Amino acid sequence: MKEQLFIMRYMNQHSIEESPLTLPLIDSHIEEINDAWRSESGLLDAEVNPYLYYWELNKKQSGLDRGTACYLYSERMVPTFLADVKRFDVEPRPANAYPIRSGFNFIANPEHLSCFNDVETWRGFKNTLDHLPDMITHYLNSNKVEDAEIESLEEIRKQIDSLAQLVHAWDAFYGEEYDAVFLELAAASVQGVEPIARRVLGHSLWQAFAKNGANDYALATLDLLSSTLTPVDLDRDTLQAWYQLVDPVQGAERFSSMTTSQSQILVASDTRFNLSGTYTDLLTGEPANLADFNGKLVFLDFWATWCAPCIEEIPELKEIVVEFRDEITFLSINADAITDALDADGVQAFMEKHGINYPVLFDQKDRSLAQQLNVQGYPAKFLIDTEGRILAHPSEGRLSLSLPEVQAYLESTRCVCN
């Protein structure tokens, strides 16, 4: 915590104003912070945590460009993570679990798996991921892990399992087995691997095919992306540019033919949800009967006061509520009671602090809306159409939506209506 506060303070006082960032500038900035941290901590060989540096720099720059992000990932964060695993792959000690867990949360970013520059580094990384579940099991069986870390370590084990297919695909990619990568990408599209991971893998794959003169395979890869990723997952202007890079003559026409029937943001699923039950609206203090909203397009937003991403979305939600007030019924569902956080009075105080001026229903454990919709994490969003069907991602069948997906759908519907 002391190191994190130091990095935040130092980077506020010595921010990098240049844009775009250059790698020598990044290296120089890191060394300056290292020197300052050594002086502050009294440790002659101390170096700032690269995860914390990445986190703070990403916030200061409002999102790093790919080159900078990849450099910090492959040259700073991954080596630190590998060193931590090697150092703590011994007799478990209570303090050793946290660095592994905090590091994994950064290096397991699917978007950054394209950042490795050579096969040797990749294989070292993959071998560590393969070994990590056994190491975590060893820690958990030792009875020397603090209670606060047990759940986190178990979650890491689950995340490694969920990453396995993607890691296998990237292993084939770095081994230049591109035909195998194509099959993995197709399988990932069917099995619901998150869109950003498929987009990054697909982008690297079509470029590799094109570089090797296999333009037909490059176009087939783009066809797969166009048919399985929505315009929210992959911007159509970007996709068209990729087609034209592969085939300057007929790429635009192929793009048009592939995307004409693939423009849907969301589709009606076979899952229906009947709105029912009475819950307190914390904005007014009055009861709200959900049955009154059946037959309308309803936007359900599940959130909690302890959820940082939920808090970040509040300003956007305010804008959406105003912009689409004539088209949707917006119901924010607070899950603090379900997650043993604040009571109703505490949530109301939170709402006043953050200027929340839209309806917020207080979920209840004995009749939880979150449990009825199988909410696995927060924030979570659902759209229910006028016939009571939950709208889903067209290729994945995913019911829980992101805010950009909801907004894009509402905008596309408005365009159709007008």
C-alpha positions as a Markdown table, in Angstrom:
| # | Residue | x | y | z |
|---|---|---|---|---|
| 1 | Met | 0.0 | 0.0 | 0.0 |
| 2 | Lys | 2.8 | 2.4 | 0.8 |
| 3 | Glu | 4.4 | 1.7 | -2.6 |
| 4 | Gln | 1.1 | 2.3 | -4.4 |
| 5 | Leu | 0.5 | 5.6 | -2.6 |
| 6 | Phe | 4.1 | 6.6 | -3.5 |
| 7 | Ile | 3.6 | 5.8 | -7.2 |
| 8 | Met | 0.3 | 7.7 | -7.3 |
| 9 | Arg | 1.8 | 10.7 | -5.6 |
| 10 | Tyr | 5.0 | 10.7 | -7.7 |
| 11 | Met | 3.1 | 10.3 | -11.0 |
| 12 | Asn | 0.7 | 13.1 | -10.1 |
| 13 | Gln | 3.7 | 15.4 | -9.5 |
| 14 | His | 5.8 | 14.2 | -12.4 |
| 15 | Ser | 3.4 | 13.3 | -15.1 |
| 16 | Ile | 4.4 | 12.6 | -18.7 |
| 17 | Glu | 2.8 | 15.2 | -21.0 |
| 18 | Glu | 4.2 | 13.9 | -24.3 |
| 19 | Ser | 1.9 | 12.1 | -26.6 |
| 20 | Pro | 2.3 | 9.6 | -28.2 |
| 21 | Leu | 4.7 | 8.1 | -25.7 |
| 22 | Thr | 8.0 | 6.7 | -26.8 |
| 23 | Leu | 9.6 | 3.7 | -25.3 |
| 24 | Pro | 12.9 | 5.6 | -24.3 |
| 25 | Leu | 10.7 | 8.1 | -22.5 |
| 26 | Ile | 8.9 | 5.3 | -20.7 |
| 27 | Asp | 12.2 | 3.7 | -19.6 |
| 28 | Ser | 13.5 | 7.1 | -18.4 |
| 29 | His | 10.4 | 7.7 | -16.4 |
| 30 | Ile | 10.5 | 4.3 | -14.8 |
| 31 | Glu | 14.1 | 4.8 | -13.8 |
| 32 | Glu | 13.3 | 8.2 | -12.3 |
| 33 | Ile | 10.6 | 6.6 | -10.2 |
| 34 | Asn | 12.9 | 3.8 | -9.2 |
| 35 | Asp | 15.5 | 6.2 | -8.0 |
| 36 | Ala | 12.8 | 8.2 | -6.0 |
| 37 | Trp | 11.4 | 5.0 | -4.5 |
| 38 | Arg | 14.9 | 3.8 | -3.4 |
| 39 | Ser | 15.4 | 7.1 | -1.7 |
| 40 | Glu | 11.9 | 6.9 | -0.1 |
| 41 | Ser | 12.1 | 3.2 | 1.0 |
| 42 | Gly | 15.8 | 3.1 | 1.9 |
| 43 | Leu | 16.2 | 0.0 | -0.2 |
| 44 | Leu | 19.2 | 0.3 | -2.6 |
| 45 | Asp | 17.9 | -2.3 | -5.1 |
| 46 | Ala | 14.2 | -1.4 | -4.9 |
| 47 | Glu | 12.2 | -1.1 | -8.1 |
| 48 | Val | 8.6 | 0.0 | -8.4 |
| 49 | Asn | 5.9 | -2.6 | -9.1 |
| 50 | Pro | 5.4 | -2.6 | -12.9 |
| 51 | Tyr | 1.7 | -3.5 | -12.5 |
| 52 | Leu | 1.1 | -0.4 | -10.4 |
| 53 | Tyr | 3.0 | 1.8 | -12.9 |
| 54 | Tyr | 1.0 | 0.4 | -15.8 |
| 55 | Trp | -2.2 | 1.0 | -13.9 |
| 56 | Glu | -1.4 | 4.6 | -13.1 |
| 57 | Leu | 0.1 | 5.4 | -16.5 |
| 58 | Asn | -3.0 | 3.9 | -18.2 |
| 59 | Lys | -5.2 | 6.2 | -16.2 |
| 60 | Lys | -3.1 | 9.3 | -16.8 |
| 61 | Gln | -3.0 | 8.7 | -20.5 |
| 62 | Ser | -6.7 | 7.7 | -20.8 |
| 63 | Gly | -5.7 | 4.4 | -22.3 |
| 64 | Leu | -2.3 | 3.5 | -23.7 |
| 65 | Asp | -1.6 | 2.9 | -27.4 |
| 66 | Arg | -0.9 | -0.7 | -28.2 |
| 67 | Gly | 2.9 | -0.3 | -28.6 |
| 68 | Thr | 3.3 | 1.2 | -25.2 |
| 69 | Ala | 0.9 | -1.3 | -23.5 |
| 70 | Cys | 2.7 | -4.2 | -25.2 |
| 71 | Tyr | 6.1 | -3.0 | -24.2 |
| 72 | Leu | 5.1 | -2.6 | -20.5 |
| 73 | Tyr | 3.4 | -5.9 | -20.6 |
| 74 | Ser | 6.1 | -8.0 | -22.3 |
| 75 | Glu | 9.2 | -6.2 | -21.0 |
| 76 | Arg | 8.1 | -5.3 | -17.5 |
| 77 | Met | 5.1 | -7.1 | -16.2 |
| 78 | Val | 5.6 | -10.6 | -17.5 |
| 79 | Pro | 9.2 | -10.8 | -16.4 |
| 80 | Thr | 8.2 | -9.7 | -12.9 |
| 81 | Phe | 5.4 | -12.2 | -12.8 |
| 82 | Leu | 7.6 | -15.1 | -13.9 |
| 83 | Ala | 10.2 | -14.1 | -11.3 |
| 84 | Asp | 7.6 | -13.9 | -8.5 |
| 85 | Val | 6.3 | -17.4 | -9.4 |
| 86 | Lys | 9.8 | -18.8 | -9.4 |
| 87 | Arg | 10.7 | -17.1 | -6.2 |
| 88 | Phe | 7.6 | -18.2 | -4.4 |
| 89 | Asp | 7.4 | -21.8 | -5.8 |
| 90 | Val | 8.8 | -23.0 | -2.5 |
| 91 | Glu | 7.4 | -23.9 | 0.9 |
| 92 | Pro | 4.2 | -21.7 | 1.0 |
| 93 | Arg | 4.3 | -18.7 | 3.2 |
| 94 | Pro | 1.3 | -16.4 | 4.1 |
| 95 | Ala | 2.8 | -13.3 | 2.4 |
| 96 | Asn | 3.7 | -15.0 | -0.9 |
| 97 | Ala | 0.2 | -15.6 | -2.2 |
| 98 | Tyr | -0.7 | -11.9 | -2.7 |
| 99 | Pro | 2.1 | -11.1 | -5.3 |
| 100 | Ile | 1.0 | -14.1 | -7.4 |
| 101 | Arg | -2.6 | -13.1 | -7.3 |
| 102 | Ser | -2.1 | -9.4 | -8.0 |
| 103 | Gly | 0.3 | -10.2 | -10.8 |
| 104 | Phe | -2.0 | -12.7 | -12.5 |
| 105 | Asn | -4.8 | -10.2 | -12.6 |
| 106 | Phe | -2.6 | -8.1 | -14.9 |
| 107 | Ile | -0.8 | -10.6 | -17.0 |
| 108 | Ala | -3.9 | -12.7 | -17.8 |
| 109 | Asn | -5.3 | -10.0 | -19.9 |
| 110 | Pro | -6.4 | -11.8 | -23.2 |
| 111 | Glu | -5.8 | -8.6 | -25.2 |
| 112 | His | -2.1 | -8.6 | -24.4 |
| 113 | Leu | -1.4 | -12.2 | -25.4 |
| 114 | Ser | -0.4 | -10.9 | -28.8 |
| 115 | Cys | 2.5 | -8.9 | -27.3 |
| 116 | Phe | 5.2 | -11.5 | -27.2 |
| 117 | Asn | 8.1 | -10.9 | -29.5 |
| 118 | Asp | 9.7 | -14.4 | -29.6 |
| 119 | Val | 8.7 | -18.0 | -29.1 |
| 120 | Glu | 11.1 | -18.6 | -26.2 |
| 121 | Thr | 9.6 | -15.9 | -24.1 |
| 122 | Trp | 6.1 | -17.1 | -24.9 |
| 123 | Arg | 6.9 | -20.7 | -24.0 |
| 124 | Gly | 8.4 | -19.6 | -20.7 |
| 125 | Phe | 5.2 | -17.7 | -20.0 |
| 126 | Lys | 2.9 | -20.6 | -21.1 |
| 127 | Asn | 4.9 | -23.2 | -19.0 |
| 128 | Thr | 4.4 | -21.0 | -16.0 |
| 129 | Leu | 0.7 | -20.8 | -16.6 |
| 130 | Asp | 0.6 | -24.6 | -17.0 |
| 131 | His | 2.4 | -25.0 | -13.7 |
| 132 | Leu | 0.4 | -22.4 | -11.7 |
| 133 | Pro | -2.6 | -24.5 | -10.9 |
| 134 | Asp | -0.4 | -27.1 | -9.2 |
| 135 | Met | 1.4 | -24.4 | -7.3 |
| 136 | Ile | -1.9 | -22.9 | -6.1 |
| 137 | Thr | -3.1 | -26.3 | -5.0 |
| 138 | His | 0.1 | -26.7 | -3.0 |
| 139 | Tyr | -0.5 | -23.3 | -1.3 |
| 140 | Leu | -4.1 | -24.1 | -0.5 |
| 141 | Asn | -3.3 | -27.5 | 0.9 |
| 142 | Ser | -0.6 | -26.1 | 3.1 |
| 143 | Asn | -3.0 | -24.3 | 5.4 |
| 144 | Lys | -0.6 | -21.4 | 5.5 |
| 145 | Val | -2.5 | -19.0 | 3.2 |
| 146 | Glu | -4.4 | -16.2 | 4.8 |
| 147 | Asp | -8.2 | -16.5 | 4.6 |
| 148 | Ala | -8.4 | -13.3 | 2.5 |
| 149 | Glu | -6.2 | -14.9 | -0.3 |
| 150 | Ile | -7.9 | -18.4 | -0.4 |
| 151 | Glu | -10.8 | -17.2 | -2.5 |
| 152 | Ser | -8.6 | -15.2 | -4.8 |
| 153 | Leu | -6.3 | -18.1 | -5.5 |
| 154 | Glu | -9.2 | -20.4 | -6.2 |
| 155 | Glu | -10.5 | -17.8 | -8.6 |
| 156 | Ile | -7.2 | -17.7 | -10.4 |
| 157 | Arg | -7.3 | -21.5 | -10.9 |
| 158 | Lys | -10.7 | -21.0 | -12.5 |
| 159 | Gln | -9.5 | -18.2 | -14.7 |
| 160 | Ile | -6.5 | -20.3 | -15.9 |
| 161 | Asp | -9.0 | -23.0 | -16.9 |
| 162 | Ser | -11.1 | -20.5 | -18.8 |
| 163 | Leu | -8.0 | -19.2 | -20.6 |
| 164 | Ala | -6.8 | -22.6 | -21.6 |
| 165 | Gln | -8.4 | -22.6 | -25.1 |
| 166 | Leu | -7.1 | -19.1 | -25.8 |
| 167 | Val | -3.6 | -20.0 | -24.6 |
| 168 | His | -3.6 | -23.1 | -26.8 |
| 169 | Ala | -4.5 | -21.0 | -29.8 |
| 170 | Trp | -1.7 | -18.5 | -29.1 |
| 171 | Asp | 0.7 | -21.3 | -28.6 |
| 172 | Ala | -0.1 | -22.5 | -32.1 |
| 173 | Phe | 0.2 | -19.0 | -33.4 |
| 174 | Tyr | 3.7 | -18.4 | -32.0 |
| 175 | Gly | 4.6 | -21.8 | -33.4 |
| 176 | Glu | 3.4 | -20.6 | -36.8 |
| 177 | Glu | 0.8 | -23.3 | -37.1 |
| 178 | Tyr | -1.7 | -20.8 | -38.6 |
| 179 | Asp | -4.2 | -23.4 | -40.0 |
| 180 | Ala | -4.6 | -24.8 | -36.4 |
| 181 | Val | -5.1 | -21.2 | -35.1 |
| 182 | Phe | -7.9 | -20.7 | -37.6 |
| 183 | Leu | -9.7 | -23.8 | -36.3 |
| 184 | Glu | -9.1 | -22.6 | -32.7 |
| 185 | Leu | -10.6 | -19.2 | -33.6 |
| 186 | Ala | -13.6 | -20.8 | -35.1 |
| 187 | Ala | -14.1 | -23.0 | -32.1 |
| 188 | Ala | -13.7 | -20.0 | -29.8 |
| 189 | Ser | -16.4 | -18.2 | -31.6 |
| 190 | Val | -18.8 | -21.0 | -31.0 |
| 191 | Gln | -17.8 | -21.6 | -27.4 |
| 192 | Gly | -18.2 | -18.0 | -26.3 |
| 193 | Val | -14.7 | -16.8 | -25.7 |
| 194 | Glu | -14.9 | -13.1 | -25.1 |
| 195 | Pro | -15.1 | -10.9 | -28.2 |
| 196 | Ile | -12.0 | -8.8 | -27.5 |
| 197 | Ala | -9.8 | -11.9 | -27.2 |
| 198 | Arg | -11.2 | -13.3 | -30.5 |
| 199 | Arg | -10.7 | -9.9 | -32.2 |
| 200 | Val | -7.1 | -9.6 | -31.2 |
| 201 | Leu | -6.3 | -13.2 | -32.2 |
| 202 | Gly | -8.1 | -12.8 | -35.5 |
| 203 | His | -6.3 | -9.6 | -36.2 |
| 204 | Ser | -2.9 | -11.2 | -35.7 |
| 205 | Leu | -3.9 | -14.3 | -37.7 |
| 206 | Trp | -5.1 | -12.5 | -40.9 |
| 207 | Gln | -1.9 | -10.4 | -40.8 |
| 208 | Ala | 0.2 | -13.5 | -40.5 |
| 209 | Phe | -1.6 | -15.2 | -43.4 |
| 210 | Ala | -1.3 | -12.0 | -45.6 |
| 211 | Lys | 2.4 | -11.7 | -44.7 |
| 212 | Asn | 3.0 | -15.2 | -46.0 |
| 213 | Gly | 1.0 | -14.6 | -49.2 |
| 214 | Ala | -2.0 | -16.7 | -48.1 |
| 215 | Asn | -4.5 | -14.0 | -48.9 |
| 216 | Asp | -7.4 | -16.5 | -49.3 |
| 217 | Tyr | -6.9 | -17.6 | -45.7 |
| 218 | Ala | -6.5 | -14.0 | -44.6 |
| 219 | Leu | -9.9 | -13.2 | -46.2 |
| 220 | Ala | -11.4 | -16.4 | -44.7 |
| 221 | Thr | -10.3 | -15.2 | -41.3 |
| 222 | Leu | -11.9 | -11.8 | -41.8 |
| 223 | Asp | -15.1 | -13.5 | -42.9 |
| 224 | Leu | -15.1 | -15.4 | -39.7 |
| 225 | Leu | -14.6 | -12.2 | -37.7 |
| 226 | Ser | -17.4 | -10.4 | -39.6 |
| 227 | Ser | -19.8 | -13.3 | -39.0 |
| 228 | Thr | -19.2 | -13.8 | -35.3 |
| 229 | Leu | -18.4 | -10.3 | -34.0 |
| 230 | Thr | -21.0 | -7.5 | -33.9 |
| 231 | Pro | -20.2 | -3.9 | -34.8 |
| 232 | Val | -19.7 | -3.2 | -31.1 |
| 233 | Asp | -17.1 | -6.0 | -30.9 |
| 234 | Leu | -15.3 | -4.9 | -34.1 |
| 235 | Asp | -15.9 | -1.5 | -35.6 |
| 236 | Arg | -17.1 | -1.9 | -39.2 |
| 237 | Asp | -14.8 | 0.9 | -40.6 |
| 238 | Thr | -11.9 | -1.0 | -39.1 |
| 239 | Leu | -13.1 | -4.3 | -40.5 |
| 240 | Gln | -13.5 | -2.8 | -44.0 |
| 241 | Ala | -10.0 | -1.3 | -43.9 |
| 242 | Trp | -8.7 | -4.8 | -43.1 |
| 243 | Tyr | -10.5 | -6.3 | -46.1 |
| 244 | Gln | -9.0 | -3.7 | -48.4 |
| 245 | Leu | -5.5 | -4.2 | -47.0 |
| 246 | Val | -5.7 | -7.9 | -47.9 |
| 247 | Asp | -7.5 | -7.3 | -51.3 |
| 248 | Pro | -7.3 | -3.7 | -52.5 |
| 249 | Val | -9.4 | -4.5 | -55.6 |
| 250 | Gln | -12.3 | -6.5 | -54.3 |
| 251 | Gly | -11.9 | -6.2 | -50.5 |
| 252 | Ala | -14.6 | -3.5 | -50.2 |
| 253 | Glu | -17.1 | -5.6 | -52.1 |
| 254 | Arg | -16.4 | -8.7 | -50.1 |
| 255 | Phe | -16.7 | -6.7 | -46.9 |
| 256 | Ser | -20.1 | -5.4 | -48.0 |
| 257 | Ser | -21.4 | -8.8 | -49.0 |
| 258 | Met | -20.2 | -10.4 | -45.7 |
| 259 | Thr | -21.6 | -7.7 | -43.4 |
| 260 | Thr | -25.0 | -6.9 | -45.0 |
| 261 | Ser | -26.7 | -9.7 | -43.1 |
| 262 | Gln | -24.5 | -9.4 | -40.0 |
| 263 | Ser | -25.4 | -6.0 | -38.8 |
| 264 | Gln | -27.5 | -7.0 | -35.8 |
| 265 | Ile | -26.3 | -5.8 | -32.5 |
| 266 | Leu | -28.6 | -8.1 | -30.4 |
| 267 | Val | -31.3 | -10.7 | -31.2 |
| 268 | Ala | -34.2 | -12.0 | -29.2 |
| 269 | Ser | -33.3 | -15.2 | -27.4 |
| 270 | Asp | -35.5 | -18.1 | -26.4 |
| 271 | Thr | -35.2 | -17.1 | -22.8 |
| 272 | Arg | -38.1 | -15.1 | -21.3 |
| 273 | Phe | -38.2 | -13.2 | -18.1 |
| 274 | Asn | -41.5 | -12.3 | -16.5 |
| 275 | Leu | -41.2 | -9.1 | -14.5 |
| 276 | Ser | -42.9 | -9.5 | -11.2 |
| 277 | Gly | -42.5 | -8.6 | -7.5 |
| 278 | Thr | -42.5 | -5.3 | -5.6 |
| 279 | Tyr | -39.2 | -3.7 | -4.6 |
| 280 | Thr | -38.4 | -0.4 | -3.0 |
| 281 | Asp | -37.3 | 2.4 | -5.3 |
| 282 | Leu | -34.5 | 4.1 | -3.3 |
| 283 | Leu | -34.8 | 7.3 | -5.4 |
| 284 | Thr | -38.4 | 8.0 | -4.2 |
| 285 | Gly | -38.7 | 5.6 | -1.2 |
| 286 | Glu | -41.9 | 4.2 | -2.8 |
| 287 | Pro | -42.6 | 0.6 | -3.8 |
| 288 | Ala | -42.3 | -0.3 | -7.5 |
| 289 | Asn | -44.3 | -3.2 | -8.9 |
| 290 | Leu | -42.3 | -4.8 | -11.7 |
| 291 | Ala | -45.4 | -6.3 | -13.3 |
| 292 | Asp | -46.3 | -2.7 | -14.4 |
| 293 | Phe | -43.3 | -2.8 | -16.9 |
| 294 | Asn | -44.2 | -6.0 | -18.8 |
| 295 | Gly | -44.9 | -5.3 | -22.4 |
| 296 | Lys | -42.2 | -2.5 | -22.5 |
| 297 | Leu | -38.6 | -2.5 | -23.6 |
| 298 | Val | -36.8 | -2.8 | -20.2 |
| 299 | Phe | -33.2 | -2.1 | -19.4 |
| 300 | Leu | -32.0 | -3.8 | -16.2 |
| 301 | Asp | -28.7 | -2.6 | -14.7 |
| 302 | Phe | -27.3 | -4.7 | -11.8 |
| 303 | Trp | -24.7 | -2.9 | -9.7 |
| 304 | Ala | -23.2 | -2.6 | -6.2 |
| 305 | Thr | -21.7 | 0.3 | -4.3 |
| 306 | Trp | -18.4 | -1.6 | -3.8 |
| 307 | Cys | -18.0 | -2.2 | -7.6 |
| 308 | Ala | -15.5 | 0.3 | -9.1 |
| 309 | Pro | -16.6 | -0.4 | -12.8 |
| 310 | Cys | -20.2 | 0.2 | -11.7 |
| 311 | Ile | -19.3 | 3.6 | -10.3 |
| 312 | Glu | -17.4 | 4.5 | -13.4 |
| 313 | Glu | -20.5 | 3.9 | -15.5 |
| 314 | Ile | -22.8 | 6.2 | -13.5 |
| 315 | Pro | -22.3 | 9.3 | -15.7 |
| 316 | Glu | -22.9 | 7.3 | -18.9 |
| 317 | Leu | -26.0 | 5.8 | -17.4 |
| 318 | Lys | -27.4 | 9.2 | -16.5 |
| 319 | Glu | -27.0 | 10.3 | -20.1 |
| 320 | Ile | -28.6 | 7.1 | -21.5 |
| 321 | Val | -31.6 | 7.5 | -19.2 |
| 322 | Val | -32.2 | 11.0 | -20.5 |
| 323 | Glu | -31.4 | 10.3 | -24.2 |
| 324 | Phe | -33.7 | 7.2 | -24.4 |
| 325 | Arg | -36.3 | 8.0 | -21.8 |
| 326 | Asp | -39.1 | 7.7 | -24.4 |
| 327 | Glu | -37.9 | 4.3 | -25.8 |
| 328 | Ile | -36.9 | 2.3 | -22.7 |
| 329 | Thr | -37.9 | 1.7 | -19.1 |
| 330 | Phe | -34.7 | 1.9 | -17.1 |
| 331 | Leu | -34.4 | 0.0 | -13.8 |
| 332 | Ser | -31.2 | 0.0 | -11.8 |
| 333 | Ile | -31.0 | -2.9 | -9.5 |
| 334 | Asn | -28.7 | -2.5 | -6.5 |
| 335 | Ala | -27.3 | -5.7 | -5.2 |
| 336 | Asp | -25.8 | -4.6 | -1.8 |
| 337 | Ala | -28.3 | -6.6 | 0.1 |
| 338 | Ile | -27.3 | -9.7 | -1.9 |
| 339 | Thr | -23.6 | -9.2 | -1.4 |
| 340 | Asp | -23.8 | -8.3 | 2.3 |
| 341 | Ala | -22.7 | -4.7 | 1.7 |
| 342 | Leu | -24.6 | -1.5 | 2.6 |
| 343 | Asp | -28.2 | -1.4 | 3.8 |
| 344 | Ala | -30.9 | 0.7 | 2.1 |
| 345 | Asp | -30.0 | 3.8 | 4.0 |
| 346 | Gly | -26.4 | 3.4 | 3.1 |
| 347 | Val | -27.2 | 3.0 | -0.6 |
| 348 | Gln | -29.4 | 6.1 | -0.6 |
| 349 | Ala | -26.5 | 8.1 | 0.9 |
| 350 | Phe | -24.2 | 6.7 | -1.8 |
| 351 | Met | -26.8 | 7.7 | -4.5 |
| 352 | Glu | -26.9 | 11.3 | -3.1 |
| 353 | Lys | -23.0 | 11.5 | -3.1 |
| 354 | His | -22.8 | 10.4 | -6.7 |
| 355 | Gly | -25.8 | 12.3 | -8.0 |
| 356 | Ile | -27.8 | 9.2 | -9.0 |
| 357 | Asn | -31.1 | 10.6 | -10.2 |
| 358 | Tyr | -32.7 | 7.5 | -11.8 |
| 359 | Pro | -34.8 | 4.7 | -10.3 |
| 360 | Val | -32.8 | 2.3 | -8.2 |
| 361 | Leu | -34.5 | -0.8 | -6.9 |
| 362 | Phe | -33.2 | -2.5 | -3.8 |
| 363 | Asp | -32.8 | -6.2 | -4.4 |
| 364 | Gln | -33.8 | -8.7 | -1.7 |
| 365 | Lys | -32.1 | -12.0 | -0.7 |
| 366 | Asp | -35.4 | -13.9 | -0.4 |
| 367 | Arg | -36.6 | -12.9 | -3.9 |
| 368 | Ser | -33.4 | -11.8 | -5.6 |
| 369 | Leu | -33.7 | -10.5 | -9.2 |
| 370 | Ala | -29.9 | -11.0 | -9.5 |
| 371 | Gln | -30.3 | -14.7 | -8.7 |
| 372 | Gln | -33.3 | -15.1 | -11.0 |
| 373 | Leu | -31.1 | -13.9 | -13.9 |
| 374 | Asn | -28.0 | -15.8 | -12.7 |
| 375 | Val | -25.9 | -12.7 | -12.4 |
| 376 | Gln | -22.3 | -13.8 | -12.0 |
| 377 | Gly | -20.6 | -10.4 | -11.5 |
| 378 | Tyr | -21.2 | -6.7 | -11.5 |
| 379 | Pro | -22.0 | -4.6 | -13.4 |
| 380 | Ala | -24.4 | -6.8 | -15.4 |
| 381 | Lys | -27.0 | -5.6 | -17.9 |
| 382 | Phe | -30.0 | -7.1 | -19.6 |
| 383 | Leu | -32.5 | -5.9 | -22.2 |
| 384 | Ile | -36.0 | -7.4 | -22.1 |
| 385 | Asp | -38.1 | -6.8 | -25.2 |
| 386 | Thr | -41.8 | -6.0 | -25.4 |
| 387 | Glu | -42.6 | -9.7 | -25.6 |
| 388 | Gly | -40.6 | -10.6 | -22.5 |
| 389 | Arg | -37.7 | -12.1 | -24.3 |
| 390 | Ile | -34.1 | -11.4 | -23.1 |
| 391 | Leu | -32.0 | -9.9 | -25.9 |
| 392 | Ala | -28.7 | -11.7 | -26.6 |
| 393 | His | -25.4 | -11.4 | -28.4 |
| 394 | Pro | -26.2 | -12.7 | -32.0 |
| 395 | Ser | -23.3 | -15.1 | -32.2 |
| 396 | Glu | -22.5 | -16.0 | -28.6 |
| 397 | Gly | -26.0 | -16.2 | -27.2 |
| 398 | Arg | -24.8 | -14.2 | -24.2 |
| 399 | Leu | -27.6 | -12.6 | -22.2 |
| 400 | Ser | -25.6 | -10.4 | -19.9 |
| 401 | Leu | -24.5 | -7.3 | -22.0 |
| 402 | Ser | -22.0 | -4.5 | -21.8 |
| 403 | Leu | -23.0 | -0.9 | -21.7 |
| 404 | Pro | -21.7 | -0.2 | -25.2 |
| 405 | Glu | -23.8 | -3.1 | -26.6 |
| 406 | Val | -26.9 | -1.8 | -24.9 |
| 407 | Gln | -26.2 | 1.8 | -26.2 |
| 408 | Ala | -25.5 | 0.6 | -29.7 |
| 409 | Tyr | -28.6 | -1.5 | -29.8 |
| 410 | Leu | -30.8 | 1.4 | -28.7 |
| 411 | Glu | -29.2 | 3.7 | -31.2 |
| 412 | Ser | -29.7 | 1.2 | -34.1 |
| 413 | Thr | -33.3 | 0.7 | -33.0 |
| 414 | Arg | -33.8 | 4.4 | -33.0 |
| 415 | Cys | -32.4 | 4.7 | -36.5 |
| 416 | Val | -34.8 | 2.0 | -37.8 |
| 417 | Cys | -37.7 | 3.7 | -36.2 |
| 418 | Asn | -36.9 | 7.0 | -37.8 |
